[in-house]
Amino acid sequence: MSDGCAHHDDPHLDRGCFRPFEDEVELLHPHAGLIAGSNTDPPALAFANVTAGNNAPAVGYSTVYPLAMFMRILLAQLVLSIFF
């Protein structure tokens, strides 16, 4: 079986090999939630949840969303205090 990848007993050593597309998409679901949360974008979270078929994007979203909202409010207050 010569597919260009080194085969080992430890599956974590094969990270450099090409994986099936489904495995790569599955790894992106939490990251989609992180991106949606950092942009505070609920429609993007809804799309990521439907695409993933699980709640991994929601976990990523809930991790980042509170910090993103806090930073938006803090930045607005900072801009207002500097210029006015």
C-alpha positions in Angstrom: 0.0 0.0 0.0 2.0 2.9 -1.3 0.0 6.1 -0.9 2.9 8.3 -0.1 2.3 8.3 3.7 4.3 6.7 6.3 2.2 4.2 8.3 2.9 4.0 12.0 1.2 2.4 15.0 0.5 5.8 16.4 -2.3 7.6 14.4 -1.1 11.0 15.6 2.1 10.6 13.6 0.2 10.6 10.3 -1.0 14.2 10.6 1.0 15.2 7.5 -0.7 12.7 5.3 -3.8 13.6 3.3 -7.0 12.6 5.1 -10.4 12.1 3.6 -12.3 15.3 3.2 -14.9 14.4 5.8 -12.2 14.2 8.5 -10.9 17.7 7.6 -14.3 19.3 7.7 -15.0 17.6 11.0 -11.9 19.3 12.5 -13.1 22.7 11.2 -16.5 22.8 13.0 -15.2 24.2 16.3 -13.1 26.7 14.4 -16.2 27.9 12.5 -17.9 28.6 15.9 -14.8 30.5 17.0 -14.9 32.7 13.9 -18.6 33.3 14.2 -18.3 34.1 17.9 -15.4 36.6 17.3 -17.5 38.4 14.7 -20.6 38.0 17.0 -22.5 36.6 14.0 -25.5 34.4 15.0 -26.4 33.5 11.3 -22.9 32.2 10.8 -23.3 30.0 13.9 -26.6 28.7 12.7 -25.1 27.8 9.3 -22.1 26.1 11.1 -24.5 24.1 13.3 -26.5 22.9 10.4 -23.4 22.0 8.4 -21.7 20.2 11.4 -24.7 18.3 12.5 -23.5 18.5 16.1 -23.0 21.2 18.7 -19.2 21.7 18.2 -19.6 25.1 16.6 -21.8 26.3 19.4 -19.2 25.3 21.9 -16.6 27.4 20.0 -19.0 30.3 19.7 -19.9 30.3 23.4 -16.2 30.4 24.2 -15.4 33.5 22.3 -18.6 35.5 22.2 -18.5 37.0 25.7 -15.0 38.2 25.2 -15.8 39.7 21.8 -18.8 41.6 23.2 -16.8 42.9 26.2 -14.0 44.1 23.9 -16.6 45.9 21.6 -18.0 47.8 24.6 -14.6 48.6 26.0 -13.3 49.8 22.6 -16.4 52.0 22.1 -15.9 53.6 25.5 -12.2 54.1 24.9 -12.8 55.8 21.5 -15.5 58.0 23.0 -13.2 59.0 25.9 -10.3 59.9 23.6 -12.2 61.9 21.0 -14.9 63.6 23.1 
